Amino acid sequence: MENTGINHYLDAAKRSMAWHKDYAKQMKKCRFDTIAVHGIYSMQEALDFNQGSIIEPIYMSTSQAYRDSDEMEAALSYQIPTWCYSRIANPSMYYFEGVLALLETYGSNVEASCIATASGMAAIQTAVNQFLLPDPKKPDATRNFVATTKVYGGTFQQFAIRKDQERRIEWRKVVHSEDINEWESLIDENTRFLYGEMPSNPGQAFFDLEKIIELAHKYGIPMIVDSTVATPALMRPLVMGADIVVQSVSKTIGTSGFGIAGAVIARKDLVSNVDNPAMKADFAMYVKTLPNRDNGPNISPMNAILALNDIRTLRSRVDMQSKSTMTISKYLEQHKHVEQVDYLGLDSHPLHDLASKYLWLVDSEHDEHYGEKVNRYGHLMSFHVKGGAKATRDVFDAFQRIWRATDLGRIKSVATRPAISTHSQQGEEGRKLAEIPPNLIRLCVGAEHPDDIIADLDQALSVLDGNKISSYAPEYSAGGASSATLRR
Ligand SMILES: *Cc1c(COP(=O)(O)O)cnc(C)c1O
């Protein structure tokens, strides 16, 4: 036998894995903020491997070196902790994945693992693809999945074009996601999973998640939830029994806006009618080491650490931004040029009661200022301008403090018009399904003082009283970005 020295490495791996498992177990006992700040990066690890660096290091390296053939062999057969090549894994990604797995299962005994991806869309693809493979026993059987239509525009395209149209995997559309009967009527023996975005971007659609999870499990299929808008600071679907959570880390989690990233967080031993025991036992690890190794949608170590850095303050930031969004929603609700305000936090929202069942600020009962569980509804809201598309365009174009961009979750307030941006690809019909009218402005409230955002909204809405707005004269660079001089 060539590899007699391999046991030496396997023993060390066993010791190390036991130590790390125990450390994560200790961390699990801490409060949310503590986990968010420390994650799975320990002082021990810093001293042993990272020159004592108190902050998680960015390993900008393509690959890892091995001591000898034995170690390489053990590593490449995944018998020892390794990261071999950064397309598959990397220590910086590992710290990032570790903290997300802990936060999404906070306050429970649920065990989960996480795989980070280069984008939220890659995360969605990573989350669903394994369930959509042909059944070797029934290669000709049709395959379908049941998912809500009120989803992020990119998700709509991935499902409608890449899955349904290009690969003939039927997307069975749930139009009224609050209606459980509609979900159930679409399920048959070829349904592979249920999927919902909650609250949805931008419509803030909401459904009774616990009931839908129950429904999925009744049919032996997984429930996948895009929880980007809520984040684990407000809602943790895995704890309620969901099988997989998808995060576009580019958004609220990675609030600084330094880059694009995504994550899939999956419970161990998930429910699925696909016959693949290894996949079900540890979905994220399976996908990381096999399909995503071959497909290559991995996150970069730099983006992983930048996002990790934002996670540390997630809870207090979401709290603050939620409170500001409530203040701003109330201001807009009474404004004469505003037809309607959609914010789950408002009593007037038809899904307010349902949202109040699910959206709670984590650990508020342990916060000396609150001392009890408090609802928070996040920083995504939208409003409809009176006077149709033209009036909406004028108000939108008048923003000076609020950034016009197709973005969400930023530390700075950002507004977009979904009908001409995020949801333009899916056409009139698709927009109707997703309920995106042309006079809708989506506003994502940042961490500024709300008075200043209200002042900007006030001056922008005043253009409908005949106030003049300033405009920009554009110049384009070859790269496509414009520079502009302010013309007043
Ligand atoms: C933006 C977004 C996505 C896609 O994420 P990217 O990181 O942009 O690829 C998925 N779901 C929701 C809810 C989003 O807002």
The ligand as an SDF file (V2000), in Angstrom:
LIG
                    3D

 15 15  0  0  0  0  0  0  0  0999 V2000
  -31.2180   40.7290   -5.4350 C   0  0  0  0  0  0  0  0  0  0  0  0
  -31.9970   39.5710   -5.0360 C   0  0  0  0  0  0  0  0  0  0  0  0
  -31.6480   38.2950   -5.5010 C   0  0  0  0  0  0  0  0  0  0  0  0
  -30.4880   38.0610   -6.4290 C   0  0  0  0  0  0  0  0  0  0  0  0
  -29.2910   38.3380   -5.7670 O   0  0  0  0  0  0  0  0  0  0  0  0
  -27.9410   38.8270   -6.5340 P   0  0  0  0  0  0  0  0  0  0  0  0
  -26.9680   38.8560   -5.4170 O   0  0  0  0  0  0  0  0  0  0  0  0
  -28.2570   40.1620   -7.1210 O   0  0  0  0  0  0  0  0  0  0  0  0
  -27.6320   37.8280   -7.5710 O   0  0  0  0  0  0  0  0  0  0  0  0
  -32.4160   37.2290   -5.0790 C   0  0  0  0  0  0  0  0  0  0  0  0
  -33.4640   37.3960   -4.2670 N   0  0  0  0  0  0  0  0  0  0  0  0
  -33.8330   38.6110   -3.8100 C   0  0  0  0  0  0  0  0  0  0  0  0
  -34.9970   38.7390   -2.8980 C   0  0  0  0  0  0  0  0  0  0  0  0
  -33.1120   39.7410   -4.1730 C   0  0  0  0  0  0  0  0  0  0  0  0
  -33.4810   40.9360   -3.7190 O   0  0  0  0  0  0  0  0  0  0  0  0
  1  2  1  0
  2  3  1  0
  2 14  2  0
  3  4  1  0
  3 10  2  0
  4  5  1  0
  5  6  1  0
  6  7  2  0
  6  8  1  0
  6  9  1  0
 10 11  1  0
 11 12  2  0
 12 13  1  0
 12 14  1  0
 14 15  1  0
M  END
$$$$
